[in-house]
Amino acid sequence: MMNKELEELYSELEKVKSSHDEYLPEYGYSSKEEIIQLINEDIAEVKEKMNMNLKLCASRISIGYTDKSLEEERTQLCVSQGLARYC
């Protein structure tokens, strides 16, 4: 969902940048520079939200593992593949 929002913002940014008008009627006759700045701020905000979501997902994944459970999982993986756990 955020990827789509980010794509739309980049598309809108390119549209504004490529406009030959200095003041854009579809944005309430605001200056082109002001609109570009606002879109860039929106892009930064969406990227920050995406990064926060990624960090949250990563922390949820890592929360489920303790050192002991991680070692047990590694040992099981080695045993299932017929490998020695320690050399």
URKACOR-V55677 format. One line per field, one symbol per residue. ss: DSSP state (h for helix, s for strand, l for the rest). psi: psi as a letter, one per 30 degrees, with the letter a starting at -180 (. if undefined). Layout:
BEGIN
ss->???
psi->???
END
This chain:
BEGIN
ss->lhhhhhhhhhhhhhhhhhllllsshhhllsshhhhhhhhhhhhhhhhhhhhhhhhhhhhhhhhlllhhhhhhhhhhhhhhlllllll
psi->eeeeeeeeeeeeeeeeefkfkekjefhhhlleeeeeeeeeeeeeeeeeeeeeeeeeeeeeefefkleeeeeeeeeeeeefgglkek.
END
